[in-house]
Amino acid sequence: MNENKGTEIINNNPTKRKDNNEMKKKLMKIMLIVVGILVLLLIIVLIFSLISGGNKSYEEIEQDLKNAAIKYYDVQSGLLPQEEGETVTVRASALADAGYMKPLSELREGESCNGRVEVTKVGDNIIYTPYLDCGDNYTTKELYKAVLEQGIVTSGNGLYDMNGEKVYRGDSVNNYVSLDNAIFRIVKVTADNKLLLTLNEMESTLSAYYDDRYNPDRMYNSGFNDYKISRVYEYLDNLYNNKLDISILSSNDKTKLASFNLCVGKRTPTETVNNNSIECSDVLENQMIGLLTVSDYMNASLDANCRATTDRSCQNYNYLKLKDTEWWLATGNSLNSYEVYVVKGNGYIEENTASGYKRIRPVIVLNNNVMIKSGTGTASDPFVLK
């Protein structure tokens, strides 16, 4: 009897009941706050969805175009380009009609957009390049167009119109390009809007003899200054084909390249013609990698006294100069069979026996359909490619 009464007194303790009620009120308040936050988030998402109309970003649409074109040509493989450099085009409307993507009008509601994919054969690869044009709102832009938008100058650092090409000159120019494995510099935009690039900096391991064969003219292993049979030609081929311990080009980078004719003609130390006509009197066709010519290096200098091959003024106002680093040019000395031009550590050009061991500064050419993703070309904000 007494034990039951004690239990009843404990269960009916007013203080205990009050604490339980307070706890329930706190839990209810927390639940209401959580529900309120969830409702607010849903409202925000709904408002954003109504404002955007569910539109995809321009970059997402470009990727849709590319993916759709790949599927389209998986079925229509007979329409793919067959010859090196050949390009075929499929329009967004055809891809939508075939059911491989939504119409552009649904992907960007309220905008008038046109799109296409250009499909090009480059070596053993088929390259799909999407183009999207939404008027003033957005247009897919090639790298060469971004370069040309910097404007042509007639004095000071910048891009010059020279011999039908657009050439960077001076010691401070915005021509940096970030590839997957290395930073390059744009040397010039060619007449067909391709871009000649050279490696910005070189690691010490990127070195080779120009040539080290026995030369009967010298009765010594002085090598030959004929690029076509040189050791450096073999070295660059191995570098491009990933047969060395160092890699400057990823497989993705290589899909953006174009083959080119490498100018390997020889010139004298006193030659003043710098439009590449002498170097290009002899060419090695369909190359994917090479070296700069003497004319390429001379043209980068703004010094009016840089007139002849070995003028020391060519080191002045020249972004291609690398301090304390000697590196090979492609060009040989036409006065003999064993000397090749090098850029010295202080930046001028000098003859050097081909058997010398110097740094290698490779040259590549980007195709004219390579697209820019971001960047302004400065050292801190280089051009980044899609």
LUMNU-178410 format. One record per residue: residue in three letters; x, y, z of N, C-alpha, C in turn. Coordinates in steps of 0.1 Angstrom, whole numbers, plus 5000, padded with zeros to 4 digits. Atoms other than C-alpha are relative to their C-alpha. Layout:
BEGIN
ALAXYZXYZXYZ ...
This chain:
BEGIN
MET500849885000500050005000500950125000 ASN499149884999502750255009500950014988 GLU499250005012504950144979499350064989 ASN500849955011502250224954499750155001 LYS500249864998501550554969501250084997 GLY498749935003505250654967500250014985 THR499850005015505250564930499150104994 GLU501049915005502150764924500450155002 ILE499649864997503651074941501150044990 ILE498949965009506751054919499550034986 ASN500549985014504851014886499250134999 ASN500849885001502651314895500850125005 ASN499149894995505651534904499850124990 PRO500349885009504751884890501350054993 THR498749955006508451974883500449914988 LYS499750095011508951664862499150024988 ARG500949975011505851734841500450134993 LYS499749875005506952094836501349984991 ASP498850015008510451984823499649924987 ASN500350075012508851734799499350094990 ASN500749915009506552004785500950104993 GLU499049915006509452244780500849934989 MET499250075010511451974761499249984987 LYS500950025012508451904738499950134992 LYS500149865007508152284731501350034992 LYS498749985007511852304722500149924987 LEU500050095012511652004699499150054989 MET500949955010508652144682500550134993 LYS499549875006510352484677501149964990 ILE498950045009513452314662499449944987 MET500650065012511252104638499450114991 LEU500649895008509352424627501150084993 ILE498949935006512652594620500649934988 VAL499550085011513952304599499150004989 VAL501050005010510752284580500050134992 GLY500049875006510852654574501250024990 ILE498849995009514452634560499849924987 LEU500350095012513452344537499150074990 VAL501049945008510452534524500750124993 LEU499349885006512652854518500949954989 LEU499150055010515152644499499349964987 LEU500950045011512452494477499550124992 ILE500549885007511052834469501250074992 ILE498949945008514552964459500349924988 VAL499750095011515152664437498950024989 LEU501149985009511752714421500150134992 ILE499849875006512353084415501150004990 PHE498950015010515753014399499749924988 SER500450085012514252744377499150084991 LEU500949925009511552984365500850114993 ILE499249905007514153254358500849954989 SER499150065010516553034340499349934989 GLY500850075010513852844322500749864997 GLY499350135002516052524326501050014990 ASN499049985011518552664301501349935004 LYS498750064998521852474298501050124997 SER498949905003525152674298500449984986 TYR499550015014526752744265501149894999 GLU499050115001529652514273499449865001 GLU500750134999527252234282499349974986 ILE500650025013525452284248501149964990 GLU498950035009528852274230500449855002 GLN499750154998529551934247498949924995 ASP501150085006526051814237500149994985 LEU499750005014526851914201501049894996 LYS498950105003530051714202499649865002 ASN500450134997528551414218499049954990 ALA501050045010525651414194500749974986 ALA499350035013528051434164500749875000 ILE499350134999530051144177499149884998 LYS501050105002526950934179499549994985 TYR500549995014525751054145501049934990 TYR499050065009529050954128500349855003 ASP499950144997529150624146499149924991 VAL501050075009526050534125500450034985 GLN499749955014527050744094501550004998 SER498550005001530750634094500550034986 GLY499649975014530850654056500250144997 LEU499949855002530551034059501250065006 LEU498849954993533651074080501150044990 PRO499049965009536551264064501149894998 GLN499050115002539151024048501450054998 GLU498749955003542051254038500550095011 GLU499349914990544551434061499550144998 GLY500449865001543151774069498650024995 GLU501449995006539751704053499050035011 THR501049964990536751854072498649984994 VAL501450015004533051764070499250075012 THR500849934990530251954089498649945001 VAL501450034997526951854105499450105009 ARG500749894993524452114117499249945012 ALA500850034988522652114151498649954996 SER501350045004519352084133499949864995 ALA500050145005520351764116500249905012 LEU499850094989521551614149498749995008 ALA501350004992518251714166499049924992 ASP500950075008516251574137500249855001 ALA499650144999518151244140499849955014 GLY500350044987517251234177501249995010 TYR498850014992520851274191500150115010 MET500049894990520151594210498750084999 LYS501249915001517351844218500350124991 PRO499849875008516752144195500650115008 LEU499349894993518852444204498950095007 SER501149924994515552634210499549965013 GLU500450054987514852404239501150015010 LEU498849994990518352424254500250145004 ARG499949864997518352804253498850074997 GLU501349945003514852924256500150155000 GLY500049855001514253284245501250054992 GLU498849955008517553294225499949934986 SER499950055013518153244188501549954998 CYS498750065001521153004184500149914988 ASN499750095010522752824156501249925004 GLY498850094996525252534160500449914989 ARG499550105009527352294140501249935006 VAL498850074995530152044145500849984987 GLU499150025010533152044122500949885004 VAL499350134997534751694119501249994991 THR498749995008538451694108500849875003 LYS499150114998540851404102501450065002 VAL498649954996544251484119500849885003 GLY499250124998546751204115499049885001 ASP500850124998545050884129498750045008 ASN501149964991542451094149498950074992 ILE501149925005539051234140499650105011 ILE500249904991538551564157498750074998 TYR501449945000535051694166500150145007 THR500049864995534852074170498750074999 PRO501349945000531552224181500150154999 TYR500149865001530552574172498650045004 LEU501349954995527752764189499950154998 ASP500249855002526453114178498750045005 CYS501249954994523953284200500050154999 GLY499949865003524553634186500850075010 ASP499249924990525753894211500249945013 ASN499950074987525153664240501249915001 TYR498950105000527753404231500349954986 THR499550065012529853284202501349925003 THR498850084999532352994202501150074993 LYS498949925006535753154196501249924999 GLU498850075002538853014181501250085006 LEU498849934994542253094197500550114991 TYR499449905009543553274166499250135000 LYS500849885000540553514168500350085013 ALA499649944987541353584205501350084999 VAL498649935002544953664195499850124991 LEU500149885009543953894166499250115007 GLU500749904993541554074189500950095009 GLN499049924993544654204208500350134991 GLY499749885009545054434177501450004995 ILE498749995007547854494153500650145004 VAL499349874996550454754164501150034989 THR498949965009553154944144501250055008 SER498949964991555355034174499849945014 GLY500150064987556154894208499749855000 ASN500250154999555454544221498649974994 GLY501350045005552654354204500149914988 LEU500250085012551454184173500150084988 TYR499649925012552854304140499549924987 ASP500350065013551654244104501349994992 MET498750015007554754104087499949884990 ASN499950105011554953924053498749915000 GLY501350085001551253814054499749925013 GLU500250074987551553684090499950105011 LYS500149914988550853824124501049955010 VAL498850044993554053814144500250085013 TYR499849934987554653884181501550055001 ARG498749944999557554124187500150085013 GLY499849924988559054284218500449915012 ASP499650084988560154174253498949985010 SER501250024991556654194269498849994992 VAL501250025008553854034249499149905006 ASN501050094994550753854259499749884990 ASN500150115009551253534240500249865007 TYR499950134992551253254267498849914997 VAL501050105001549352934261500349895009 SER499950124991548752664287499549884993 LEU500450135004548752314273500049915012 ASP500150094988548352004295501349995007 ASN498750044993552051944302501050125001 ALA499049895000553752284296499450134995 ILE500449875005553452654288500850034988 PHE499449965012554152764253499850154997 ARG500149865004554553104236499650004985 ILE500449985014552753204204501050084993 VAL499049925007555353314179499350084989 LYS500749935010552953404151498749934996 VAL501250055006549653354134500349994985 THR499750015014550153214099499050054991 ALA500949945010548453324067498749925000 ASP501350085000545853044071499549985014 ASN500549994986545253134108500449885009 LYS499450104991547252844123501050085009 LEU499249934990549452934153501349925002 LEU498750064998553152864155500450035015 LEU499749994986554152794192501449945003 THR498750064995557452734209499949995015 LEU500050024986558152604244500550125007 ASN499649884992558452874270501349995007 GLU498850034992561052724293500449864997 MET499550135002563252424289500649945012 GLU499350074990564252164314501449964995 SER498650045004567952064314500049874993 THR500050135007567051714303499550014985 LEU500549995014565551854271501250064992 SER498849965006568951864254500549894990 ALA499550095010570751704224501150064992 TYR499149965010573551714199499150044988 TYR500649985013572451874166500349894991 ASP499550115007574551614150501449965005 ASP498650044995577651414160500749904991 ARG499450095009578551214129501450054996 TYR498749975005582051204114499850094987 ASN500149915011582451494090501450014993 PRO498750005007585151444063500650144997 ASP499549865002585451824058500850045011 ARG499349964988586651854093500949895005 MET499250124996588151504096499849975016 TYR500350014986586351484130498549985001 ASN501550024998582951404145499450135003 SER500649864998581851764141498550004996 GLY501450015004578451644127499850084987 PHE500449935012576551784097498950105004 ASN501049904997574352094096498849994991 ASP501250035008571651934074499049945010 TYR501050044990568551914096499449864996 LYS500750125005567051634075500649875004 ILE499250124996569751384085500650015014 SER499349974988570551524119499549925012 ARG500450064987570451374154498850075007 VAL501149924993568151654166498749974993 TYR501350045006565551554140499549875006 GLU500350124994565651204154499550025015 TYR500449974986565451344190498650055001 LEU501349944999562451554183498949904996 ASP501050105004560651264166499849915012 ASN500150084988561351054197499250075011 LEU500749924990560151334219498550004997 TYR501450005004556851364200499349875002 ASN500650135000556250994200500249935014 ASN499950044986556850964238501049885002 LYS499050104998560050754235501250055009 LEU499149954991561950974259499450015014 ASP500549994986561651024297499250125003 ILE500749884998560151364293498950024990 SER501249985009556751454278499650155001 ILE500449875000555851804267498650024994 LEU501350005007552651714248499249885005 SER500950114997549751504261499249954988 SER500850055012547551294238498950104997 ASN501049905003544851564242500650124992 ASP499349895007547351834231500249964985 LYS499750045014548251634200498850004991 THR501249995008544651634188499850144995 LYS500249865004544852014185501150054990 LEU498949965009547952014163499849984985 ALA500150025014548352054126501549974995 SER498750025006551251924104500450134993 PHE499549875006553452194089501349964992 ASN498850025007556352234065501150085008 LEU498949944992559552294086501050054991 CYS499149935008561852544070501449975005 VAL498750044996565452404070501150054991 GLY499049945008567252614045501150075008 LYS498849944993570752744054500250154996 ARG499749865003571953104055501450045006 THR498749954996575153304060499950085013 PRO500149914987576053494093499750144997 THR500249865004575853824074498750034993 GLU501349995008572453754057499050105007 THR500949914994569954034063498549984997 VAL501450035003566753884048499549925012 ASN500650074988564553784077498549974998 ASN501450035002561253694061499849854998 ASN500150155002561953314061500149954986 SER499950055013562353304024501249924997 ILE498850085001565853174027499949875007 GLU500250134992565052914054499049914993 CYS501150085006561952804035500349964985 SER499550045014563952754002500249845001 ASP499950154998564252394017499149975011 VAL501050044989561452234037499949855002 LEU500350144996560751914055498550005002 GLU501550005000557051844048499449925011 ASN500950084991554251724071500749975014 GLN499450024987556151774104499050035011 MET500849974989554451774138500750075011 ILE499249944990557351914158501350044993 GLY498849955006560452114149500750105009 LEU499349894993562652414158499850134993 LEU500149875006562552784152501150034990 THR499049955009564452944123500750125005 VAL499449874997566853234124499150114998 SER500949885002564253464109498950015011 ASP501050004990561653364135500650075012 TYR499449944988564153464163500250154997 MET499749865003565253784145498750095000 ASN501249925001561653904139499450035014 ALA500549984987560853874176500650125007 SER499349884994563354164184499550134994 LEU500449865004562254524182501250094997 ASP498849915002565854654179500250024986 ALA499849975014566354834146501449964995 ASN498750045004569954724147500249854998 CYS500150155002568954354145499849984985 ARG500150015015569654334107500549874995 ALA499450125006571854034101500049895010 THR500150134992571953674114500750015014 THR499250014987574653724141500150145006 ASP500049874993573954094150499649985015 ARG500350024986574154104188498950085005 SER501249924996571354364189498849925000 CYS501250085001568954084182499649945014 GLN500350054987569053994219499150115007 ASN500749894994567354334227498549994997 TYR501550005002563554364232499549884993 ASN500450125007563054004224499649905011 TYR500650094990560753774244500549864999 LEU499550145002562353464230501349985007 LYS498750014993565553534248499849925013 LEU500050074987566253294277501450025007 LYS498749964993568853404302500849875004 ASP499150114997571853174306499749874995 THR500450125006570452914283500350004985 GLU499750015014571852814249499149894993 TRP501050105006569452644225500250014984 TRP499950015014569452524189498950064992 LEU501049965011567752684159500149894990 ALA499950105011566952474129501050034989 THR499349945011569052684106501549975000 GLY498650025001572552584094500750114993 ASN499149905007575452804082500349954986 SER499950045014575452784044501550014995 LEU498649995004579252864043500849875003 ASN499350134997580152514056499049895003 SER500950114998578752174064499849965014 TYR499950054987579252154101499550115011 GLU500549904990577952484118498550024999 VAL501549974998574452554131499950125009 TYR500249884992573052864146499449965014 VAL500650014986572352874184499750135005 VAL500249884992570853134206500849995013 LYS499150004989573453214232499250045013 GLY500649984987572753254269499750155003 ASN500449864998572753634266499150054989 GLY501149975009570353624237500350034986 TYR499749985014572253674204500349874993 ILE499850125008572653424176501549994996 GLU498650025004576053264169500149864994 GLU499850135006577452984148500649905011 ASN499550104991578252654167500249874993 THR499850135006579652324157498949915003 ALA501250094998576852074152500149905011 SER499850104990578351834176499950065015 GLY500349954987577652074205498849945006 TYR501250064992575251964232499250125006 LYS500849884996572552234236498649965003 ARG501450024996569052274249499149994987 ILE501050025011566052184226498850085004 ARG501349924998563152434223499149974988 PRO500850055011560552254203498950104995 VAL501049925006558052424179498949904995 ILE501250075004554552304172499050104993 VAL501049925006551552434152498649965004 LEU501450024997548052464165499150024988 ASN501049985011545152414141499250135002 ASN500849875000542952714132498749985006 ASN501350024993539952544148500149975015 VAL499850024985541352524183499350115007 MET500949904993538952694207500650045013 ILE499549954988539752914236498949985011 LYS500950024989538252834270500050125009 SER499949884992539653124290501450064998 GLY498749945000542653354296500150124990 THR499749885007544053674282501450004993 GLY498750015007547453554271501250055009 THR498949954992549453704300500749885007 ALA499350114992551953504321499249955011 SER500850044989549553504350498649954996 ASP501350055005546453434329500249964985 PRO499850055014547553234298498749954994 PHE501150065007545253124271499849855004 VAL500350144997543552794281499149954989 LEU500750055011542152574254498949905004 LYS501150104997538952364253500549874996 
